[in-house]
């Protein structure tokens, strides 16, 4: 075996998750690679239909039991889809239990479609910062269903995971080295400053950058999330986890995609986390003037007569209508009305983005006014609404929102 520079081993083992009936040789190889670098390992077997190549630290029978079924029942049923779902459920519960006991220094999974589904279901139960590496035959495609809003690192398998060869050995050895190195990292301490979550899009970058600089001068650390669907979901998850002291939700554009069928929706739960947790929030209708599609030929036929702006070769923006904006105002008001903490709304009367400013291609005052009227009509009377004669990217607008949020957070 080649000689390695051995780092200081982590106290908790690195969990290796996969099906030992079909991927046993590859998992044994990864186990040995990780062990050679000085780390302890813990193998979780998620296979069902065949005999394991070697004995796991946590057997497939234990994984099935964690999913409230028996391995024998899964084998007798013979339904691969049901078996995969059961093992995903059981693996997730086991991994979460190991984390609660302090028994995970990192986690690595190996698999094709089913193995990726099972292993990443377990990984998604772990918090940010726990090293997560998934060697997958699906890593070069759309991995959003597997990664979700977590920090899973997807490693393309290049070849199918079917035996060890000169390609797979290299991929697996490097993945093993990666998870070991990640697990051994000591993250430098940072100043213990309260966290602010802010949402941003290209068309609100100027506003958010000004606000970020100002908030940092007030002693806050600002996490900026790109409002592309996953960004909004990630921000919501961190708010829910209790990491965020205040929210500067400048860019609520993901709701426009949810309503009009665009490609960057964050789902119907967007704007609920701060309301549910009572986290102070300042909310603005940033980029609710636009719905996102990819290249022009991806725009649905029903929208072809609408007003468009080509943001770049692969992103096509569609202007929202007065009717859509009235619906958006109603929905956002409904979400904010559920707030159990302080919340306020800021309205930029001279445009919701760069391109809806006066003279811009999306300038449509009647559409914006439909949004403003709906918000005013449906918000609870005690939720403050601040209307400014400014574009969303004007310094006065950013300054007003920062002042409002700082007051909310410091007054708690």
N, C-alpha and C positions, 0 to 999 in steps of 0.2 A: 504494500500500500504506500502511496506517495506520502512524503513528509509534509506536514502542515505547520504553520505558525499557530500555536494554540492560544486563543485568548482566554481571559479569565472566565470560567464557566458561570452561567447564571444559576442562582439558587434553585429556581423552579425549572422543571423539565420542559423541553420543547415537545409539544404534542404533535404526533404524526397521524393523520386521519386518512383512511382509504379502505378499499375492499381487498382484503387479504386473499380472497379466492381468485380474483382476476388480476390484481396488481401487487401480489405478494413479493415477487422478486424485486420490483422497483421500489417498494416501500422498505424492504430490507436494505437495499442499497442506500437510500436516503438516510435511514436510521444509522447505518454504519458511518456515513459521511459526517453526520452531525456529531456522533459520538467521538469520531477521530479529532474533532475540533474542541473537545473538552466539555461538551454539554451532555447532560442527561436527557433521555428520551422517554416518551410514553406513547405507545402505539394504540390507537383506537380502531378496531376492526368494524367496518360498516358493510361488509359483504353479507350475502344472504344465501344464495343458491348452491355454492360450492364449498368444498372444504378449504380452510385457510392454509396457506403455504407454511406459516409458522404461527405459534401461539402469541396472541396479542396481550398487552398489559390490561386492556379492557376489551373483553370479547364481544363478538357480534350478538351473543345471547343477552349480555348485559345492556347493549345498546337497544335492542328490541324491547327488553323489559322496561327501560326508561321511557319508551314510547307507549307503555301500557298494552303491549302485545307480547306474544311469545315467538321466539325464532321458529319453533316448530309450526306454529300457525301460519307464519308468513311463507314457509317452505311449502306447506300443504296447499295453501291458497294458489301459489304459482303465478300470482299477478305481479309482474316486475314493477309496474308503476306504483301499486300500493306499497310494495316492499320499500321502494326508494323513498316514498313520502314518510313511511314509518321510521326508517333509519335516519332520515334527516331530522325528524322530530326528536328521536331519542338521542342522536349525537348532539343536537343543540342543547338539550337538557343536561347531558353529561358534561359538556364543555363549560356551560355556565356554572355548574356545580364545582368543577375543578377551579374555575376562576375565583369563586367565592371562598374556596379553601386555600387560595394562594398557590395553586399548583400548576400554573401556566406561565412559562417564561416567554413563550411564543407558540405559533401553530403553523403547520404546513400541511397542505392537502395535495393529493395526486389523483387525477381522474379524467375521464371523458365526460360526456353529458351528465350521466347519473351521478358519478363521483363528484363532479363540480357542484352539482345541485346540493348534495348531501353535505360536503365539507364546508361550502360557503354559508349554508344555513347555520352551521355551528359557529363559524367565524363571526357572523353578523350579530351574535349575541354578546360579543366581547366589546369592551369600550375602546375608544380611540387610544392609540399608543401601544397596545399589545401587538407585537409583530404578527402579521398574517400574510402568508404566501400561498398562492394556489397555482400549481402547475397543471395547466388545463389545455385540452385540445380545442377549447372554445375561446381561448384568450385573445384571438385576433378578430373576433366579431363584436357584437353588441354585448358588453358584459354588465350593463346596468342591472339586469335582474339578479345577478350574482353578487355584485359589489354593493349595491344599494347606496347608503350614505356613509359607509364605513371606509376604513383605510386598508382594504385588502389589496395586495399587490398580485396582479394576474401575470403569470409567466407562460408565454406560448410554449406548448410541448414540441412544436415543429413537426415531429412524427407522432403517429399514434402511440399511445402508451400500451405497447404490446411487446414486451420483452426488452432486454437491455441491448443496446447497440452503440456504435460510436457517437451517434447524435444524442440519443436519450441519456447516455451516461453524462455527457457534458452538460446538458440542460439540467438534469437532476442534481449533479454535483454543485453547480453554480447556485441553484435554488436552495440547496441545503446550506451552502456557505452564506447565502444572503440572510436566511432566517436566523442562523447562528450569530452572524455579525449584528443584525438588528437587535436581537435579544440581549447582546452584550453591551449595547450603547448606554452610556450615562448621559442623560439630557441635561445640559447646563441649566442651572437655576435662573429663572427670570424674575424681574421685579414683580412683586405681588400686587399688580394693579387690577382694579375691577375691569371686567370684560364688557365691551359693547359689540353687539352684532349689527352689521350694516349690510344692506342689499344694494347691489350695483349692477348696471348694464353699461354698455359703451356709451349710450345716450344720456347717462346720468353720472358718468365718471367725474366730470369737473365738480359737480356738487358734492359727491361722496368724498373725493380727495380733499376738498376744502374742509368738509366736516370732520374727516379723520384727523387732519392736522390740528384742528381746533380742540377736538376731544382729547387728543394726546397731550396737548398743552394743559388740559384740565386734570391730567393724571390718570387717564383711562388708557387701556389697551384695546385697539379696535380690530375685530375680525371682519373682513369684507368677504361677502359671498356673492358670486356671479349668479344673477337671477336667470338661470338656464334650465330650471326644473330641478335637477339634482342639487344645485346650489341652494335653492329655497328649502328643499327637504332637509338638507344637511343643517342649515341654520335652525330650522324648526326643531330638529332632534337635539341640538346642543342647548337650545332654550329649555326644552322639556327636561333635559338632564340636570338642569339647575346650574349650568356653568356661566350664564349670562346675567350681568347686572342691569343691562338696559338694551333696548332695541331701537336702532335708527332704520326703520323700514322705508327707505326712500323709494325703492324700486319694486312695486307690487305687480309688475308686468306679467308675471306668471299666471295671474288670474285672467288676463286677456286671452292667453292661449287656452286656458281651461274652458272659458266660455265660448270662444270662436273656433276651437278645434286646431289650434296651432301645435307646434312640435316641442314647445318648452314649458308645458304645464308642470306645476309642482303638485298637482292633485287638489282635491277638494278640502283638504285639511290645512292648506296654507293660511296663515294668519291666526291659527288657533292656539299655538303653543304659548305665546306671550299672554294671550287672554286667559288661558287656562291656569297658568302658573302665577299670574299677577305680576309678571315682569314689566316694569315701566317701558312704554313704547310710544315712539313718535312715528306716525305713519303718513306717507305722502303717496299720491297716485302716479309715481314715476313710471313712464313708458307704458301707461295704460292706453296710449294712442296707437299702439302697434301690436300686431300678432305675427309670430315668427313661422316661416316655412323655410325649407332648404332651397335648392335651386328653383328657378321659376317654374319648371315643369312639374314640381311637386305640389304646387298650389291646386287645391281641389277645383274641379270644374265649376262648382256652384259659386265660387268666389272670383272667377276670371274677370268680371266687369268692375271689380273694386279698385280702389286707389292703392298703388304699390310704390315701394321705394327699394331699389336694389342696394342693400347694405354692402354686400360683396358678392363674389361669384356663387357662393354657396348659401347665402342667407338672404331671403326675400321677406321684406316687411310689408304687412297689409294694415292699412289704416282702419281703426275701429270706427263704427258708426254711432250716431246718437242713440239708437236703440240699444246697441251693445253696451255703450257707456252708462246708460241708465240702469241696465241690469248689473253692470259691474259695481256701480255705486250702491245699489241695494244689497248685493252680496257682501261687499266689504263692510258696510254698516252693520249688517247682521253679525259678521264675525267679530267686529270690535265691540258690539253691544254685549257680548258675552264676557268682556274683560272684568276680572275681579281685582285688577290693579289699575294704576294710573295710565291713561292713554289720551293722546291728542292727535288731531289731524291737521295737516298743513296743505293748503291748496295753492299751487302756482298758477295764477290767473293768466299768465302770458306764455303758457305752454308746458306740456308734461315731459318734454324731451328736447334735445337739440333740434330735431327736424320738425317739431310742431310749434316752434317759436314763430312770431310774426315774420312772414316772408318765406318760411320753410315749406317743404313739400307736403308735410302733414298738418299744416296750420288749418284748423277747422274749429273756430270758436264755438259754433253751435254744438258740436260733438262734445267738446270739453265742458260746456255749460250743462249739458244733460247729465254728465257725471257729477258735477258739483252740486246740482240741484238734488239729485238722488241721494247723495251722501247727506246733505243737510236735512232732507225730508225723513230719512230712515234712522239716522244716528240718535241714540239716547240724548235727551236735552243736556245732560250734565257732561257730555264729552265735548271738550272745547274744539272748535273749528277755527283755524287761523287762515284767512285768505290774504295773500300778498300779491300786489301788482308787480310780479316778477316772473321770469322764467325759472324753471326748476334748477337751472345751472347758474343762476345769478348769485353772487356772494351774499346778498342780503337774505336770500332764502335759506342757504346753508347755515348762516349765522343764527337765524331765528330758530331753526330746528334744533341746533346744538344747544342753544340757551334753554329751550324748553325741556330737552332731555336731561341736561345736567341738573336742572332744578328738580325734576321728577326723581332722579336717582339719589341726589344728595338729601332730599327732603324725606326719604323713606325712614 
